[in-house]
Amino acid sequence: MIINYDSKNDLLYIRIDKRKNTIINKRMSDNVVLELGKDDMIIGIEIMDASKHVNLEEILPVTYKVPKAS
């Protein structure tokens, strides 16, 4: 997963699947666009005016843990 935030344009982009896909954009609201791939799988989410709709402090910077291999 890739999360990018463009502060100049207040645009949050979440890419769920990094593989190459043919993408169709589907506007869900004035501020949210889904990128759909094969079989309508969600590939990415674009949120415009993100700071008005998402608490960016809770998701940025992104942190994660990878479990140790057994």
PQR file of N, CA, C, O and H, with PARSE charges and radii, in Angstrom:
ATOM      1  N   MET A   1       0.847  -1.172   0.000 -0.4000 1.5000
ATOM      2  CA  MET A   1       0.000   0.000   0.000 -0.0000 2.0000
ATOM      3  C   MET A   1       0.896   1.239   0.000  0.5500 1.7000
ATOM      4  O   MET A   1       1.928   1.286   0.669 -0.5500 1.4000
ATOM      5  N   ILE A   2       0.473   2.222  -0.759 -0.4000 1.5000
ATOM      6  CA  ILE A   2       1.209   3.484  -0.832 -0.0000 2.0000
ATOM      7  C   ILE A   2       0.246   4.600  -0.461  0.5500 1.7000
ATOM      8  O   ILE A   2      -0.874   4.654  -0.969 -0.5500 1.4000
ATOM      9  H   ILE A   2      -0.366   2.184  -1.302  0.4000 1.0000
ATOM     10  N   ILE A   3       0.681   5.492   0.427 -0.4000 1.5000
ATOM     11  CA  ILE A   3      -0.134   6.646   0.811 -0.0000 2.0000
ATOM     12  C   ILE A   3       0.660   7.904   0.515  0.5500 1.7000
ATOM     13  O   ILE A   3       1.772   8.082   1.012 -0.5500 1.4000
ATOM     14  H   ILE A   3       1.591   5.448   0.840  0.4000 1.0000
ATOM     15  N   ASN A   4       0.078   8.778  -0.301 -0.4000 1.5000
ATOM     16  CA  ASN A   4       0.718  10.047  -0.633 -0.0000 2.0000
ATOM     17  C   ASN A   4      -0.226  11.185  -0.268  0.5500 1.7000
ATOM     18  O   ASN A   4      -1.438  11.097  -0.465 -0.5500 1.4000
ATOM     19  H   ASN A   4      -0.825   8.633  -0.705  0.4000 1.0000
ATOM     20  N   TYR A   5       0.352  12.252   0.268 -0.4000 1.5000
ATOM     21  CA  TYR A   5      -0.435  13.449   0.553 -0.0000 2.0000
ATOM     22  C   TYR A   5       0.247  14.635  -0.103  0.5500 1.7000
ATOM     23  O   TYR A   5       1.423  14.905   0.136 -0.5500 1.4000
ATOM     24  H   TYR A   5       1.337  12.324   0.428  0.4000 1.0000
ATOM     25  N   ASP A   6      -0.505  15.336  -0.930 -0.4000 1.5000
ATOM     26  CA  ASP A   6      -0.033  16.538  -1.614 -0.0000 2.0000
ATOM     27  C   ASP A   6      -0.607  17.732  -0.853  0.5500 1.7000
ATOM     28  O   ASP A   6      -1.772  18.088  -1.035 -0.5500 1.4000
ATOM     29  H   ASP A   6      -1.461  15.116  -1.125  0.4000 1.0000
ATOM     30  N   SER A   7       0.208  18.345  -0.005 -0.4000 1.5000
ATOM     31  CA  SER A   7      -0.285  19.438   0.840 -0.0000 2.0000
ATOM     32  C   SER A   7      -0.628  20.684   0.032  0.5500 1.7000
ATOM     33  O   SER A   7      -1.509  21.449   0.424 -0.5500 1.4000
ATOM     34  H   SER A   7       1.153  18.057   0.143  0.4000 1.0000
ATOM     35  N   LYS A   8       0.048  20.895  -1.078 -0.4000 1.5000
ATOM     36  CA  LYS A   8      -0.232  22.069  -1.907 -0.0000 2.0000
ATOM     37  C   LYS A   8      -1.658  22.018  -2.463  0.5500 1.7000
ATOM     38  O   LYS A   8      -2.346  23.038  -2.514 -0.5500 1.4000
ATOM     39  H   LYS A   8       0.764  20.274  -1.397  0.4000 1.0000
ATOM     40  N   ASN A   9      -2.094  20.835  -2.876 -0.4000 1.5000
ATOM     41  CA  ASN A   9      -3.428  20.657  -3.449 -0.0000 2.0000
ATOM     42  C   ASN A   9      -4.409  20.006  -2.485  0.5500 1.7000
ATOM     43  O   ASN A   9      -5.567  19.781  -2.839 -0.5500 1.4000
ATOM     44  H   ASN A   9      -1.535  20.006  -2.835  0.4000 1.0000
ATOM     45  N   ASP A  10      -3.956  19.700  -1.262 -0.4000 1.5000
ATOM     46  CA  ASP A  10      -4.773  19.051  -0.230 -0.0000 2.0000
ATOM     47  C   ASP A  10      -5.421  17.778  -0.774  0.5500 1.7000
ATOM     48  O   ASP A  10      -6.631  17.579  -0.666 -0.5500 1.4000
ATOM     49  H   ASP A  10      -3.016  19.882  -0.975  0.4000 1.0000
ATOM     50  N   LEU A  11      -4.581  16.923  -1.360 -0.4000 1.5000
ATOM     51  CA  LEU A  11      -5.034  15.702  -2.009 -0.0000 2.0000
ATOM     52  C   LEU A  11      -4.380  14.496  -1.350  0.5500 1.7000
ATOM     53  O   LEU A  11      -3.154  14.417  -1.265 -0.5500 1.4000
ATOM     54  H   LEU A  11      -3.598  17.085  -1.448  0.4000 1.0000
ATOM     55  N   LEU A  12      -5.197  13.561  -0.885 -0.4000 1.5000
ATOM     56  CA  LEU A  12      -4.709  12.324  -0.283 -0.0000 2.0000
ATOM     57  C   LEU A  12      -4.964  11.198  -1.274  0.5500 1.7000
ATOM     58  O   LEU A  12      -6.081  11.046  -1.771 -0.5500 1.4000
ATOM     59  H   LEU A  12      -6.193  13.626  -0.955  0.4000 1.0000
ATOM     60  N   TYR A  13      -3.937  10.412  -1.563 -0.4000 1.5000
ATOM     61  CA  TYR A  13      -4.068   9.301  -2.488 -0.0000 2.0000
ATOM     62  C   TYR A  13      -3.595   8.037  -1.802  0.5500 1.7000
ATOM     63  O   TYR A  13      -2.484   7.988  -1.275 -0.5500 1.4000
ATOM     64  H   TYR A  13      -3.031  10.536  -1.159  0.4000 1.0000
ATOM     65  N   ILE A  14      -4.431   7.021  -1.806 -0.4000 1.5000
ATOM     66  CA  ILE A  14      -4.106   5.727  -1.215 -0.0000 2.0000
ATOM     67  C   ILE A  14      -4.126   4.697  -2.334  0.5500 1.7000
ATOM     68  O   ILE A  14      -5.170   4.445  -2.936 -0.5500 1.4000
ATOM     69  H   ILE A  14      -5.334   7.061  -2.234  0.4000 1.0000
ATOM     70  N   ARG A  15      -2.989   4.112  -2.606 -0.4000 1.5000
ATOM     71  CA  ARG A  15      -2.896   3.059  -3.632 -0.0000 2.0000
ATOM     72  C   ARG A  15      -2.832   1.733  -2.901  0.5500 1.7000
ATOM     73  O   ARG A  15      -1.879   1.465  -2.170 -0.5500 1.4000
ATOM     74  H   ARG A  15      -2.141   4.316  -2.117  0.4000 1.0000
ATOM     75  N   ILE A  16      -3.839   0.908  -3.097 -0.4000 1.5000
ATOM     76  CA  ILE A  16      -3.950  -0.353  -2.372 -0.0000 2.0000
ATOM     77  C   ILE A  16      -3.195  -1.471  -3.077  0.5500 1.7000
ATOM     78  O   ILE A  16      -2.567  -2.308  -2.428 -0.5500 1.4000
ATOM     79  H   ILE A  16      -4.614   1.126  -3.691  0.4000 1.0000
ATOM     80  N   ASP A  17      -3.257  -1.484  -4.393 -0.4000 1.5000
ATOM     81  CA  ASP A  17      -2.628  -2.548  -5.183 -0.0000 2.0000
ATOM     82  C   ASP A  17      -1.604  -1.916  -6.116  0.5500 1.7000
ATOM     83  O   ASP A  17      -1.967  -1.126  -6.987 -0.5500 1.4000
ATOM     84  H   ASP A  17      -3.767  -0.805  -4.920  0.4000 1.0000
ATOM     85  N   LYS A  18      -0.319  -2.256  -5.944 -0.4000 1.5000
ATOM     86  CA  LYS A  18       0.750  -1.635  -6.721 -0.0000 2.0000
ATOM     87  C   LYS A  18       0.920  -2.253  -8.112  0.5500 1.7000
ATOM     88  O   LYS A  18       1.634  -1.703  -8.950 -0.5500 1.4000
ATOM     89  H   LYS A  18      -0.024  -2.898  -5.236  0.4000 1.0000
ATOM     90  N   ARG A  19       0.270  -3.392  -8.360 -0.4000 1.5000
ATOM     91  CA  ARG A  19       0.421  -4.028  -9.666 -0.0000 2.0000
ATOM     92  C   ARG A  19      -0.222  -3.182 -10.755  0.5500 1.7000
ATOM     93  O   ARG A  19      -1.147  -2.411 -10.497 -0.5500 1.4000
ATOM     94  H   ARG A  19      -0.310  -3.839  -7.679  0.4000 1.0000
ATOM     95  N   LYS A  20       0.285  -3.337 -11.985 -0.4000 1.5000
ATOM     96  CA  LYS A  20      -0.288  -2.597 -13.112 -0.0000 2.0000
ATOM     97  C   LYS A  20      -1.698  -3.111 -13.372  0.5500 1.7000
ATOM     98  O   LYS A  20      -1.939  -4.318 -13.403 -0.5500 1.4000
ATOM     99  H   LYS A  20       1.036  -3.963 -12.194  0.4000 1.0000
ATOM    100  N   ASN A  21      -2.608  -2.188 -13.555 -0.4000 1.5000
ATOM    101  CA  ASN A  21      -4.000  -2.522 -13.815 -0.0000 2.0000
ATOM    102  C   ASN A  21      -4.579  -1.535 -14.813  0.5500 1.7000
ATOM    103  O   ASN A  21      -4.124  -0.396 -14.916 -0.5500 1.4000
ATOM    104  H   ASN A  21      -2.412  -1.208 -13.530  0.4000 1.0000
ATOM    105  N   THR A  22      -5.580  -1.983 -15.539 -0.4000 1.5000
ATOM    106  CA  THR A  22      -6.389  -1.050 -16.298 -0.0000 2.0000
ATOM    107  C   THR A  22      -7.364  -0.460 -15.301  0.5500 1.7000
ATOM    108  O   THR A  22      -8.093  -1.196 -14.636 -0.5500 1.4000
ATOM    109  H   THR A  22      -5.949  -2.908 -15.454  0.4000 1.0000
ATOM    110  N   ILE A  23      -7.389   0.854 -15.187 -0.4000 1.5000
ATOM    111  CA  ILE A  23      -8.153   1.504 -14.120 -0.0000 2.0000
ATOM    112  C   ILE A  23      -9.310   2.311 -14.691  0.5500 1.7000
ATOM    113  O   ILE A  23      -9.182   3.000 -15.703 -0.5500 1.4000
ATOM    114  H   ILE A  23      -6.797   1.452 -15.727  0.4000 1.0000
ATOM    115  N   ILE A  24     -10.434   2.203 -14.011 -0.4000 1.5000
ATOM    116  CA  ILE A  24     -11.599   3.028 -14.306 -0.0000 2.0000
ATOM    117  C   ILE A  24     -11.857   3.878 -13.069  0.5500 1.7000
ATOM    118  O   ILE A  24     -11.940   3.346 -11.962 -0.5500 1.4000
ATOM    119  H   ILE A  24     -10.538   1.643 -13.189  0.4000 1.0000
ATOM    120  N   ASN A  25     -11.985   5.189 -13.244 -0.4000 1.5000
ATOM    121  CA  ASN A  25     -12.293   6.076 -12.123 -0.0000 2.0000
ATOM    122  C   ASN A  25     -13.790   6.157 -11.919  0.5500 1.7000
ATOM    123  O   ASN A  25     -14.550   6.318 -12.873 -0.5500 1.4000
ATOM    124  H   ASN A  25     -11.918   5.621 -14.143  0.4000 1.0000
ATOM    125  N   LYS A  26     -14.211   6.043 -10.662 -0.4000 1.5000
ATOM    126  CA  LYS A  26     -15.627   6.146 -10.320 -0.0000 2.0000
ATOM    127  C   LYS A  26     -15.777   7.190  -9.220  0.5500 1.7000
ATOM    128  O   LYS A  26     -15.311   6.993  -8.098 -0.5500 1.4000
ATOM    129  H   LYS A  26     -13.594   5.912  -9.887  0.4000 1.0000
ATOM    130  N   ARG A  27     -16.426   8.291  -9.548 -0.4000 1.5000
ATOM    131  CA  ARG A  27     -16.625   9.371  -8.569 -0.0000 2.0000
ATOM    132  C   ARG A  27     -17.710   8.932  -7.590  0.5500 1.7000
ATOM    133  O   ARG A  27     -18.830   8.614  -7.990 -0.5500 1.4000
ATOM    134  H   ARG A  27     -16.804   8.451 -10.459  0.4000 1.0000
ATOM    135  N   MET A  28     -17.366   8.919  -6.309 -0.4000 1.5000
ATOM    136  CA  MET A  28     -18.303   8.516  -5.270 -0.0000 2.0000
ATOM    137  C   MET A  28     -18.999   9.723  -4.654  0.5500 1.7000
ATOM    138  O   MET A  28     -20.135   9.625  -4.192 -0.5500 1.4000
ATOM    139  H   MET A  28     -16.456   9.177  -5.984  0.4000 1.0000
ATOM    140  N   SER A  29     -18.314  10.857  -4.649 -0.4000 1.5000
ATOM    141  CA  SER A  29     -18.871  12.101  -4.124 -0.0000 2.0000
ATOM    142  C   SER A  29     -18.073  13.242  -4.751  0.5500 1.7000
ATOM    143  O   SER A  29     -17.217  13.010  -5.605 -0.5500 1.4000
ATOM    144  H   SER A  29     -17.391  10.937  -5.025  0.4000 1.0000
ATOM    145  N   ASP A  30     -18.351  14.457  -4.331 -0.4000 1.5000
ATOM    146  CA  ASP A  30     -17.595  15.598  -4.863 -0.0000 2.0000
ATOM    147  C   ASP A  30     -16.110  15.497  -4.534  0.5500 1.7000
ATOM    148  O   ASP A  30     -15.279  16.064  -5.243 -0.5500 1.4000
ATOM    149  H   ASP A  30     -19.046  14.645  -3.637  0.4000 1.0000
ATOM    150  N   ASN A  31     -15.767  14.775  -3.455 -0.4000 1.5000
ATOM    151  CA  ASN A  31     -14.387  14.754  -2.978 -0.0000 2.0000
ATOM    152  C   ASN A  31     -13.707  13.397  -3.012  0.5500 1.7000
ATOM    153  O   ASN A  31     -12.524  13.301  -2.684 -0.5500 1.4000
ATOM    154  H   ASN A  31     -16.442  14.314  -2.878  0.4000 1.0000
ATOM    155  N   VAL A  32     -14.417  12.345  -3.399 -0.4000 1.5000
ATOM    156  CA  VAL A  32     -13.833  11.002  -3.355 -0.0000 2.0000
ATOM    157  C   VAL A  32     -13.985  10.319  -4.717  0.5500 1.7000
ATOM    158  O   VAL A  32     -15.073  10.254  -5.291 -0.5500 1.4000
ATOM    159  H   VAL A  32     -15.378  12.423  -3.666  0.4000 1.0000
ATOM    160  N   VAL A  33     -12.843   9.808  -5.213 -0.4000 1.5000
ATOM    161  CA  VAL A  33     -12.825   9.051  -6.457 -0.0000 2.0000
ATOM    162  C   VAL A  33     -12.182   7.696  -6.164  0.5500 1.7000
ATOM    163  O   VAL A  33     -11.098   7.626  -5.585 -0.5500 1.4000
ATOM    164  H   VAL A  33     -11.959   9.860  -4.747  0.4000 1.0000
ATOM    165  N   LEU A  34     -12.860   6.623  -6.569 -0.4000 1.5000
ATOM    166  CA  LEU A  34     -12.290   5.284  -6.458 -0.0000 2.0000
ATOM    167  C   LEU A  34     -11.666   4.920  -7.793  0.5500 1.7000
ATOM    168  O   LEU A  34     -12.215   5.231  -8.850 -0.5500 1.4000
ATOM    169  H   LEU A  34     -13.741   6.680  -7.039  0.4000 1.0000
ATOM    170  N   GLU A  35     -10.519   4.262  -7.741 -0.4000 1.5000
ATOM    171  CA  GLU A  35      -9.911   3.693  -8.932 -0.0000 2.0000
ATOM    172  C   GLU A  35     -10.208   2.204  -8.892  0.5500 1.7000
ATOM    173  O   GLU A  35      -9.781   1.499  -7.977 -0.5500 1.4000
ATOM    174  H   GLU A  35     -10.073   4.009  -6.882  0.4000 1.0000
ATOM    175  N   LEU A  36     -10.939   1.735  -9.888 -0.4000 1.5000
ATOM    176  CA  LEU A  36     -11.356   0.344  -9.928 -0.0000 2.0000
ATOM    177  C   LEU A  36     -10.588  -0.407 -11.001  0.5500 1.7000
ATOM    178  O   LEU A  36     -10.379   0.099 -12.103 -0.5500 1.4000
ATOM    179  H   LEU A  36     -11.286   2.307 -10.630  0.4000 1.0000
ATOM    180  N   GLY A  37     -10.171  -1.617 -10.667 -0.4000 1.5000
ATOM    181  CA  GLY A  37      -9.468  -2.475 -11.609 -0.0000 2.0000
ATOM    182  C   GLY A  37     -10.357  -3.618 -12.041  0.5500 1.7000
ATOM    183  O   GLY A  37     -11.582  -3.506 -12.024 -0.5500 1.4000
ATOM    184  H   GLY A  37     -10.340  -2.029  -9.771  0.4000 1.0000
ATOM    185  N   LYS A  38      -9.742  -4.707 -12.423 -0.4000 1.5000
ATOM    186  CA  LYS A  38     -10.445  -5.892 -12.885 -0.0000 2.0000
ATOM    187  C   LYS A  38     -11.454  -6.357 -11.845  0.5500 1.7000
ATOM    188  O   LYS A  38     -11.168  -6.370 -10.648 -0.5500 1.4000
ATOM    189  H   LYS A  38      -8.747  -4.798 -12.436  0.4000 1.0000
ATOM    190  N   ASP A  39     -12.627  -6.735 -12.311 -0.4000 1.5000
ATOM    191  CA  ASP A  39     -13.720  -7.219 -11.452 -0.0000 2.0000
ATOM    192  C   ASP A  39     -14.119  -6.195 -10.396  0.5500 1.7000
ATOM    193  O   ASP A  39     -14.564  -6.565  -9.309 -0.5500 1.4000
ATOM    194  H   ASP A  39     -12.860  -6.725 -13.283  0.4000 1.0000
ATOM    195  N   ASP A  40     -13.963  -4.912 -10.710 -0.4000 1.5000
ATOM    196  CA  ASP A  40     -14.335  -3.812  -9.814 -0.0000 2.0000
ATOM    197  C   ASP A  40     -13.597  -3.837  -8.478  0.5500 1.7000
ATOM    198  O   ASP A  40     -14.112  -3.357  -7.468 -0.5500 1.4000
ATOM    199  H   ASP A  40     -13.602  -4.612 -11.593  0.4000 1.0000
ATOM    200  N   MET A  41     -12.393  -4.397  -8.479 -0.4000 1.5000
ATOM    201  CA  MET A  41     -11.570  -4.377  -7.267 -0.0000 2.0000
ATOM    202  C   MET A  41     -11.056  -2.958  -7.065  0.5500 1.7000
ATOM    203  O   MET A  41     -10.647  -2.310  -8.028 -0.5500 1.4000
ATOM    204  H   MET A  41     -11.975  -4.786  -9.299  0.4000 1.0000
ATOM    205  N   ILE A  42     -11.070  -2.463  -5.825 -0.4000 1.5000
ATOM    206  CA  ILE A  42     -10.567  -1.129  -5.531 -0.0000 2.0000
ATOM    207  C   ILE A  42      -9.044  -1.155  -5.574  0.5500 1.7000
ATOM    208  O   ILE A  42      -8.396  -1.902  -4.841 -0.5500 1.4000
ATOM    209  H   ILE A  42     -11.402  -2.990  -5.042  0.4000 1.0000
ATOM    210  N   ILE A  43      -8.490  -0.322  -6.451 -0.4000 1.5000
ATOM    211  CA  ILE A  43      -7.042  -0.231  -6.622 -0.0000 2.0000
ATOM    212  C   ILE A  43      -6.503   0.983  -5.877  0.5500 1.7000
ATOM    213  O   ILE A  43      -5.414   0.937  -5.306 -0.5500 1.4000
ATOM    214  H   ILE A  43      -9.017   0.285  -7.046  0.4000 1.0000
ATOM    215  N   GLY A  44      -7.271   2.067  -5.885 -0.4000 1.5000
ATOM    216  CA  GLY A  44      -6.822   3.296  -5.239 -0.0000 2.0000
ATOM    217  C   GLY A  44      -7.993   4.162  -4.823  0.5500 1.7000
ATOM    218  O   GLY A  44      -9.112   4.005  -5.312 -0.5500 1.4000
ATOM    219  H   GLY A  44      -8.156   2.104  -6.349  0.4000 1.0000
ATOM    220  N   ILE A  45      -7.714   5.081  -3.910 -0.4000 1.5000
ATOM    221  CA  ILE A  45      -8.713   6.021  -3.410 -0.0000 2.0000
ATOM    222  C   ILE A  45      -8.083   7.405  -3.426  0.5500 1.7000
ATOM    223  O   ILE A  45      -6.984   7.601  -2.906 -0.5500 1.4000
ATOM    224  H   ILE A  45      -6.805   5.208  -3.512  0.4000 1.0000
ATOM    225  N   GLU A  46      -8.777   8.359  -4.020 -0.4000 1.5000
ATOM    226  CA  GLU A  46      -8.308   9.734  -4.078 -0.0000 2.0000
ATOM    227  C   GLU A  46      -9.297  10.607  -3.309  0.5500 1.7000
ATOM    228  O   GLU A  46     -10.496  10.580  -3.584 -0.5500 1.4000
ATOM    229  H   GLU A  46      -9.669   8.201  -4.442  0.4000 1.0000
ATOM    230  N   ILE A  47      -8.797  11.377  -2.353 -0.4000 1.5000
ATOM    231  CA  ILE A  47      -9.649  12.243  -1.541 -0.0000 2.0000
ATOM    232  C   ILE A  47      -9.180  13.684  -1.722  0.5500 1.7000
ATOM    233  O   ILE A  47      -8.074  14.046  -1.321 -0.5500 1.4000
ATOM    234  H   ILE A  47      -7.823  11.399  -2.130  0.4000 1.0000
ATOM    235  N   MET A  48     -10.035  14.493  -2.327 -0.4000 1.5000
ATOM    236  CA  MET A  48      -9.738  15.907  -2.532 -0.0000 2.0000
ATOM    237  C   MET A  48     -10.195  16.700  -1.314  0.5500 1.7000
ATOM    238  O   MET A  48     -11.129  16.287  -0.627 -0.5500 1.4000
ATOM    239  H   MET A  48     -10.934  14.199  -2.652  0.4000 1.0000
ATOM    240  N   ASP A  49      -9.559  17.818  -1.037 -0.4000 1.5000
ATOM    241  CA  ASP A  49      -9.817  18.586   0.193 -0.0000 2.0000
ATOM    242  C   ASP A  49      -9.695  17.674   1.401  0.5500 1.7000
ATOM    243  O   ASP A  49     -10.522  17.708   2.312 -0.5500 1.4000
ATOM    244  H   ASP A  49      -8.800  18.154  -1.595  0.4000 1.0000
ATOM    245  N   ALA A  50      -8.652  16.862   1.392 -0.4000 1.5000
ATOM    246  CA  ALA A  50      -8.476  15.799   2.379 -0.0000 2.0000
ATOM    247  C   ALA A  50      -8.464  16.307   3.817  0.5500 1.7000
ATOM    248  O   ALA A  50      -9.015  15.652   4.702 -0.5500 1.4000
ATOM    249  H   ALA A  50      -7.980  16.835   0.652  0.4000 1.0000
ATOM    250  N   SER A  51      -7.852  17.449   4.065 -0.4000 1.5000
ATOM    251  CA  SER A  51      -7.751  17.937   5.446 -0.0000 2.0000
ATOM    252  C   SER A  51      -9.115  18.277   6.033  0.5500 1.7000
ATOM    253  O   SER A  51      -9.251  18.385   7.251 -0.5500 1.4000
ATOM    254  H   SER A  51      -7.404  17.981   3.346  0.4000 1.0000
ATOM    255  N   LYS A  52     -10.123  18.448   5.188 -0.4000 1.5000
ATOM    256  CA  LYS A  52     -11.482  18.721   5.662 -0.0000 2.0000
ATOM    257  C   LYS A  52     -12.251  17.443   5.967  0.5500 1.7000
ATOM    258  O   LYS A  52     -13.280  17.489   6.641 -0.5500 1.4000
ATOM    259  H   LYS A  52     -10.013  18.361   4.198  0.4000 1.0000
ATOM    260  N   HIS A  53     -11.760  16.285   5.474 -0.4000 1.5000
ATOM    261  CA  HIS A  53     -12.517  15.042   5.577 -0.0000 2.0000
ATOM    262  C   HIS A  53     -11.807  13.927   6.347  0.5500 1.7000
ATOM    263  O   HIS A  53     -12.434  12.959   6.776 -0.5500 1.4000
ATOM    264  H   HIS A  53     -10.924  16.248   4.926  0.4000 1.0000
ATOM    265  N   VAL A  54     -10.498  14.077   6.513 -0.4000 1.5000
ATOM    266  CA  VAL A  54      -9.700  13.028   7.148 -0.0000 2.0000
ATOM    267  C   VAL A  54      -8.796  13.669   8.189  0.5500 1.7000
ATOM    268  O   VAL A  54      -8.237  14.741   7.959 -0.5500 1.4000
ATOM    269  H   VAL A  54      -9.989  14.863   6.164  0.4000 1.0000
ATOM    270  N   ASN A  55      -8.655  13.015   9.331 -0.4000 1.5000
ATOM    271  CA  ASN A  55      -7.707  13.497  10.338 -0.0000 2.0000
ATOM    272  C   ASN A  55      -6.310  13.052   9.900  0.5500 1.7000
ATOM    273  O   ASN A  55      -5.877  11.946  10.225 -0.5500 1.4000
ATOM    274  H   ASN A  55      -9.109  12.144   9.519  0.4000 1.0000
ATOM    275  N   LEU A  56      -5.621  13.902   9.174 -0.4000 1.5000
ATOM    276  CA  LEU A  56      -4.322  13.552   8.609 -0.0000 2.0000
ATOM    277  C   LEU A  56      -3.276  13.259   9.683  0.5500 1.7000
ATOM    278  O   LEU A  56      -2.355  12.476   9.448 -0.5500 1.4000
ATOM    279  H   LEU A  56      -5.973  14.800   8.911  0.4000 1.0000
ATOM    280  N   GLU A  57      -3.404  13.867  10.837 -0.4000 1.5000
ATOM    281  CA  GLU A  57      -2.437  13.629  11.917 -0.0000 2.0000
ATOM    282  C   GLU A  57      -2.476  12.184  12.393  0.5500 1.7000
ATOM    283  O   GLU A  57      -1.482  11.678  12.915 -0.5500 1.4000
ATOM    284  H   GLU A  57      -4.151  14.503  11.028  0.4000 1.0000
ATOM    285  N   GLU A  58      -3.614  11.512  12.220 -0.4000 1.5000
ATOM    286  CA  GLU A  58      -3.712  10.121  12.652 -0.0000 2.0000
ATOM    287  C   GLU A  58      -3.116   9.140  11.646  0.5500 1.7000
ATOM    288  O   GLU A  58      -2.742   8.027  12.015 -0.5500 1.4000
ATOM    289  H   GLU A  58      -4.422  11.923  11.796  0.4000 1.0000
ATOM    290  N   ILE A  59      -3.026   9.543  10.383 -0.4000 1.5000
ATOM    291  CA  ILE A  59      -2.508   8.597   9.390 -0.0000 2.0000
ATOM    292  C   ILE A  59      -1.140   8.982   8.825  0.5500 1.7000
ATOM    293  O   ILE A  59      -0.483   8.153   8.196 -0.5500 1.4000
ATOM    294  H   ILE A  59      -3.331  10.447  10.083  0.4000 1.0000
ATOM    295  N   LEU A  60      -0.706  10.211   9.037 -0.4000 1.5000
ATOM    296  CA  LEU A  60       0.591  10.633   8.510 -0.0000 2.0000
ATOM    297  C   LEU A  60       1.521  11.026   9.635  0.5500 1.7000
ATOM    298  O   LEU A  60       1.052  11.727  10.532 -0.5500 1.4000
ATOM    299  H   LEU A  60      -1.240  10.885   9.548  0.4000 1.0000
ATOM    300  N   PRO A  61       2.771  10.658   9.685 -0.5600 1.5000
ATOM    301  CA  PRO A  61       3.360   9.711   8.750  0.2800 2.0000
ATOM    302  C   PRO A  61       2.859   8.301   9.041  0.5500 1.7000
ATOM    303  O   PRO A  61       2.491   7.977  10.170 -0.5500 1.4000
ATOM    304  N   VAL A  62       2.853   7.487   8.024 -0.4000 1.5000
ATOM    305  CA  VAL A  62       2.378   6.113   8.145 -0.0000 2.0000
ATOM    306  C   VAL A  62       3.435   5.286   8.860  0.5500 1.7000
ATOM    307  O   VAL A  62       4.618   5.361   8.525 -0.5500 1.4000
ATOM    308  H   VAL A  62       3.152   7.750   7.107  0.4000 1.0000
ATOM    309  N   THR A  63       3.019   4.505   9.832 -0.4000 1.5000
ATOM    310  CA  THR A  63       3.923   3.567  10.491 -0.0000 2.0000
ATOM    311  C   THR A  63       3.316   2.175  10.409  0.5500 1.7000
ATOM    312  O   THR A  63       2.095   2.028  10.361 -0.5500 1.4000
ATOM    313  H   THR A  63       2.058   4.444  10.104  0.4000 1.0000
ATOM    314  N   TYR A  64       4.151   1.171  10.392 -0.4000 1.5000
ATOM    315  CA  TYR A  64       3.653  -0.196  10.335 -0.0000 2.0000
ATOM    316  C   TYR A  64       4.692  -1.121  10.937  0.5500 1.7000
ATOM    317  O   TYR A  64       5.860  -0.759  11.081 -0.5500 1.4000
ATOM    318  H   TYR A  64       5.143   1.291  10.431  0.4000 1.0000
ATOM    319  N   LYS A  65       4.253  -2.319  11.284 -0.4000 1.5000
ATOM    320  CA  LYS A  65       5.149  -3.332  11.832 -0.0000 2.0000
ATOM    321  C   LYS A  65       5.048  -4.565  10.942  0.5500 1.7000
ATOM    322  O   LYS A  65       3.968  -4.941  10.486 -0.5500 1.4000
ATOM    323  H   LYS A  65       3.304  -2.613  11.166  0.4000 1.0000
ATOM    324  N   VAL A  66       6.190  -5.176  10.709 -0.4000 1.5000
ATOM    325  CA  VAL A  66       6.238  -6.431   9.948 -0.0000 2.0000
ATOM    326  C   VAL A  66       6.567  -7.525  10.936  0.5500 1.7000
ATOM    327  O   VAL A  66       7.587  -7.452  11.621 -0.5500 1.4000
ATOM    328  H   VAL A  66       7.068  -4.870  11.079  0.4000 1.0000
ATOM    329  N   PRO A  67       5.710  -8.555  11.025 -0.5600 1.5000
ATOM    330  CA  PRO A  67       6.005  -9.634  11.967  0.2800 2.0000
ATOM    331  C   PRO A  67       7.276 -10.370  11.581  0.5500 1.7000
ATOM    332  O   PRO A  67       7.588 -10.525  10.400 -0.5500 1.4000
ATOM    333  N   LYS A  68       8.005 -10.821  12.596 -0.4000 1.5000
ATOM    334  CA  LYS A  68       9.226 -11.569  12.352 -0.0000 2.0000
ATOM    335  C   LYS A  68       8.880 -12.954  11.806  0.5500 1.7000
ATOM    336  O   LYS A  68       7.905 -13.580  12.221 -0.5500 1.4000
ATOM    337  H   LYS A  68       7.751 -10.695  13.555  0.4000 1.0000
ATOM    338  N   ALA A  69       9.708 -13.416  10.862 -0.4000 1.5000
ATOM    339  CA  ALA A  69       9.493 -14.752  10.305 -0.0000 2.0000
ATOM    340  C   ALA A  69       9.856 -15.795  11.336  0.5500 1.7000
ATOM    341  O   ALA A  69      10.815 -15.629  12.089 -0.5500 1.4000
ATOM    342  H   ALA A  69      10.500 -12.907  10.524  0.4000 1.0000
ATOM    343  N   SER A  70       9.096 -16.861  11.372 -0.4000 1.5000
ATOM    344  CA  SER A  70       9.348 -17.951  12.339 -0.0000 2.0000
ATOM    345  C   SER A  70      10.436 -18.864  11.891  0.5500 1.7000
ATOM    346  O   SER A  70      10.765 -19.823  12.590 -0.5500 1.4000
ATOM    347  H   SER A  70       8.316 -16.997  10.760  0.4000 1.0000
TER
END
